Amino acid sequence: MRAIGITKERVGTTGHGLRDEYAENIALLQGVIPPTLGGKSDQIPPDELRGKLRHVSENLGHSRESVTGAYYGSFRKTPAPKQKARKSARNSKT
């Protein structure tokens, strides 16, 4: 990406950032608001949500929806214990 001028310093994003945005846009086109944009797991029926997220995953070249959570967040209702601990540690540093 650097070779074609896409760097955080130059254009304000990275290759991974572009992939994040692409994943969000594909989800939105499927009628799903991703967690990174405030979407909740109950916005559509669970089976329909899984199908739409599978479509996003396949567009990104992945076969598992869980992998694409790295791009647009997770619909988990409460953070996993490790995530809670990391958030607490981050908050105590500020």
C-alpha positions as YAML, in Angstrom:
chain: A
units: angstrom
residues:
- id: 1
  name: MET
  ca: [0.00, 0.00, 0.00]
- id: 2
  name: ARG
  ca: [2.90, 2.31, 0.77]
- id: 3
  name: ALA
  ca: [4.14, 1.84, -2.82]
- id: 4
  name: ILE
  ca: [0.91, 3.34, -4.17]
- id: 5
  name: GLY
  ca: [0.80, 6.12, -1.57]
- id: 6
  name: ILE
  ca: [-1.75, 4.75, 0.88]
- id: 7
  name: THR
  ca: [-0.32, 5.46, 4.31]
- id: 8
  name: LYS
  ca: [-1.78, 6.82, 7.53]
- id: 9
  name: GLU
  ca: [0.48, 9.86, 7.26]
- id: 10
  name: ARG
  ca: [-0.37, 10.62, 3.65]
- id: 11
  name: VAL
  ca: [-4.09, 9.87, 3.30]
- id: 12
  name: GLY
  ca: [-5.24, 9.29, 6.90]
- id: 13
  name: THR
  ca: [-5.86, 5.57, 6.60]
- id: 14
  name: THR
  ca: [-4.11, 2.26, 6.04]
- id: 15
  name: GLY
  ca: [-4.83, -0.74, 3.87]
- id: 16
  name: HIS
  ca: [-6.50, -2.40, 6.83]
- id: 17
  name: GLY
  ca: [-8.56, 0.74, 7.42]
- id: 18
  name: LEU
  ca: [-9.81, 0.59, 3.83]
- id: 19
  name: ARG
  ca: [-10.76, -3.05, 4.38]
- id: 20
  name: ASP
  ca: [-12.65, -2.06, 7.54]
- id: 21
  name: GLU
  ca: [-14.61, 0.54, 5.61]
- id: 22
  name: TYR
  ca: [-15.32, -1.91, 2.80]
- id: 23
  name: ALA
  ca: [-16.67, -4.47, 5.31]
- id: 24
  name: GLU
  ca: [-18.89, -1.81, 6.91]
- id: 25
  name: ASN
  ca: [-20.19, -0.68, 3.51]
- id: 26
  name: ILE
  ca: [-21.00, -4.23, 2.37]
- id: 27
  name: ALA
  ca: [-22.81, -4.85, 5.67]
- id: 28
  name: LEU
  ca: [-24.82, -1.65, 5.22]
- id: 29
  name: LEU
  ca: [-25.72, -2.64, 1.66]
- id: 30
  name: GLN
  ca: [-26.99, -5.95, 3.11]
- id: 31
  name: GLY
  ca: [-29.21, -4.00, 5.51]
- id: 32
  name: VAL
  ca: [-27.05, -4.63, 8.59]
- id: 33
  name: ILE
  ca: [-25.69, -1.86, 10.77]
- id: 34
  name: PRO
  ca: [-22.31, -3.17, 11.97]
- id: 35
  name: PRO
  ca: [-21.32, -2.86, 15.65]
- id: 36
  name: THR
  ca: [-18.64, -0.29, 14.77]
- id: 37
  name: LEU
  ca: [-21.48, 1.99, 13.64]
- id: 38
  name: GLY
  ca: [-23.73, 1.22, 16.62]
- id: 39
  name: GLY
  ca: [-25.60, -1.82, 15.28]
- id: 40
  name: LYS
  ca: [-27.06, -4.37, 17.70]
- id: 41
  name: SER
  ca: [-27.52, -8.12, 17.29]
- id: 42
  name: ASP
  ca: [-31.31, -7.84, 17.53]
- id: 43
  name: GLN
  ca: [-31.76, -5.56, 14.49]
- id: 44
  name: ILE
  ca: [-32.89, -8.50, 12.32]
- id: 45
  name: PRO
  ca: [-33.70, -12.18, 13.02]
- id: 46
  name: PRO
  ca: [-30.56, -14.19, 13.98]
- id: 47
  name: ASP
  ca: [-30.67, -16.55, 10.96]
- id: 48
  name: GLU
  ca: [-31.01, -13.62, 8.57]
- id: 49
  name: LEU
  ca: [-28.19, -11.75, 10.32]
- id: 50
  name: ARG
  ca: [-25.87, -14.77, 10.04]
- id: 51
  name: GLY
  ca: [-26.62, -15.08, 6.32]
- id: 52
  name: LYS
  ca: [-25.91, -11.42, 5.69]
- id: 53
  name: LEU
  ca: [-22.69, -11.52, 7.70]
- id: 54
  name: ARG
  ca: [-21.62, -14.63, 5.78]
- id: 55
  name: HIS
  ca: [-22.09, -12.60, 2.58]
- id: 56
  name: VAL
  ca: [-19.81, -9.86, 3.96]
- id: 57
  name: SER
  ca: [-17.26, -12.47, 4.99]
- id: 58
  name: GLU
  ca: [-17.25, -14.06, 1.54]
- id: 59
  name: ASN
  ca: [-16.79, -10.64, -0.10]
- id: 60
  name: LEU
  ca: [-13.67, -10.22, 2.01]
- id: 61
  name: GLY
  ca: [-12.36, -13.63, 0.98]
- id: 62
  name: HIS
  ca: [-13.07, -15.41, 4.26]
- id: 63
  name: SER
  ca: [-15.16, -18.51, 4.87]
- id: 64
  name: ARG
  ca: [-16.01, -17.77, 8.52]
- id: 65
  name: GLU
  ca: [-18.03, -14.80, 9.73]
- id: 66
  name: SER
  ca: [-16.07, -14.73, 13.00]
- id: 67
  name: VAL
  ca: [-12.96, -13.60, 11.12]
- id: 68
  name: THR
  ca: [-14.67, -10.52, 9.73]
- id: 69
  name: GLY
  ca: [-15.59, -9.31, 13.21]
- id: 70
  name: ALA
  ca: [-12.06, -7.89, 13.23]
- id: 71
  name: TYR
  ca: [-13.20, -5.46, 10.54]
- id: 72
  name: TYR
  ca: [-16.55, -4.28, 11.85]
- id: 73
  name: GLY
  ca: [-16.75, -5.41, 15.47]
- id: 74
  name: SER
  ca: [-18.63, -8.09, 17.31]
- id: 75
  name: PHE
  ca: [-22.32, -8.38, 18.09]
- id: 76
  name: ARG
  ca: [-21.48, -9.91, 21.49]
- id: 77
  name: LYS
  ca: [-23.86, -8.53, 24.12]
- id: 78
  name: THR
  ca: [-21.20, -8.16, 26.81]
- id: 79
  name: PRO
  ca: [-17.45, -8.01, 26.36]
- id: 80
  name: ALA
  ca: [-15.51, -11.17, 27.05]
- id: 81
  name: PRO
  ca: [-13.59, -11.16, 30.37]
- id: 82
  name: LYS
  ca: [-10.28, -10.42, 28.64]
- id: 83
  name: GLN
  ca: [-11.81, -7.45, 26.85]
- id: 84
  name: LYS
  ca: [-13.22, -6.12, 30.13]
- id: 85
  name: ALA
  ca: [-9.79, -6.39, 31.74]
- id: 86
  name: ARG
  ca: [-8.15, -4.57, 28.83]
- id: 87
  name: LYS
  ca: [-10.75, -1.80, 28.94]
- id: 88
  name: SER
  ca: [-10.24, -1.39, 32.70]
- id: 89
  name: ALA
  ca: [-6.48, -1.23, 32.24]
- id: 90
  name: ARG
  ca: [-6.84, 1.33, 29.46]
- id: 91
  name: ASN
  ca: [-9.23, 3.47, 31.50]
- id: 92
  name: SER
  ca: [-6.93, 3.48, 34.52]
- id: 93
  name: LYS
  ca: [-4.08, 4.86, 32.37]
- id: 94
  name: THR
  ca: [-6.08, 7.94, 31.37]
...
